[in-house]
Amino acid sequence: MQAITTVGLDIAKSVFQVHGVDAQGNVLVRRQLKRGHVLPFFQKLPPCLVGIEACATSHYWSRELQALGHKVRLMPPAYVKPYVKRQKNDATDAEAICEAVGRPNMRFVATKTAEQQGCLTLHRTRHLFIRQQTSVINAIRAHLAEFGIVAPVGRRGVDQLLTVVADTSDKRLPEVARACIAALGAQLQMLKARILEFDRMITAWRRSSEASKRLDAIPGVGPVLATALVATVADPKAFRSGRDFLSLDRARPQAELERRQGQARQYQQTRRSLSARPIRGRCARSHPLCQNPWHQASALAHGVAGAASHQGRCHCARQQDCADSLGDDGQGGALQGTRRACGVADRVGHTT
């Protein structure tokens, strides 16, 4: 019996599917594995090529299998899909992964380290708390508006509302409503303290990373964006061009959908042509038609690239600075797509 040389591993929460072939492509193993039996199974195999789709928990399994001596390759699910046969299930998915990992023109995703995934967890948790903070503020304003108590928009307005809630002599609020809104106020203060703590942790992580410090030195790039890029891009040399860099964002279809929906809303409100070029640059930050995430990301990315005007006089130079900061050795300019790079940062917790 010949040895297994290539394995397609379809990962899941509990039940994993394995598809192994030899050097001639003959199927030697096709079986299901419980989660606790995955590592013992690969410990018994000789070092081989293991293909995994780059999805949830894939980087963890990649690190574990590499520690056992196997060569692990992560692939974007969109690149594996053409190899899936009819009647899609776990077995056919594992077979498709095994077939795709052996293709000479396949593109792979670099495995993230535990430190990089820890930084991504920090960004995502911070982003979640920011959304919860916005939700709590909106709830406080909505509840008090039912009693005719309103305040200007902004941080000071919320502080004024909480001052009214804390004033027991104000009879406009029933005691039940006062107790509930006071609890929301305490929750808001806790969220603000947590977000401030996360900001300090991001600053500390930036100081511990040389690549983050080089990125932070570029005008328009702060600690949040610098750390998000370093944590997201495991190996910038793996990208041959800026277009390849854009394929990193696995949520790109959703971002494209949001962009098209934003353009449709623009057309409905202003009858603006959908084929017209979107407003970018500094004017996108203040233009009333560009208050959507796609245009805000474009404006921030324009600042990252160092474009002080729409003339584009410094655009190419700043792109090269960003590529050099991440360690690109000139083999294609890994970050020539910096204009949309902040779309990746938005997915990992960056807020404009």
Secondary structure, 3 states (H helix, E strand, C coil): CCCCCEEEEECCCCEEEEEEECCCCCEEEEEEEEHHHHHHHHHCCCCCEEEEECCCCHHHHHHHHHHCCCEEEEECHHHHHHHCCCCCCHHHHHHHHHHHCCCCCCCCECCCCHHHHHHHHHHHHHHHHHHHHHHHHHHHHHHHHCCCCCCCCCHHHHHHHHHHHHCCCCCCCCHHHHHHHHHHHHHHHHHHHHHHHHHHHHHHHHHCCHHHHHHHCCCCCCHHHHHHHHHHCCCHHHCCCHHHHHCCCCCHHHHHHHHHHHHHHHHHHHCCCCCCCCCCCCHHHHCHHHCCHHHHHHHHHHHHCCCCCCCCCCHHHHHHHHHHHCCCCCCCCCCCCHHHHHHHHHHCCCCC
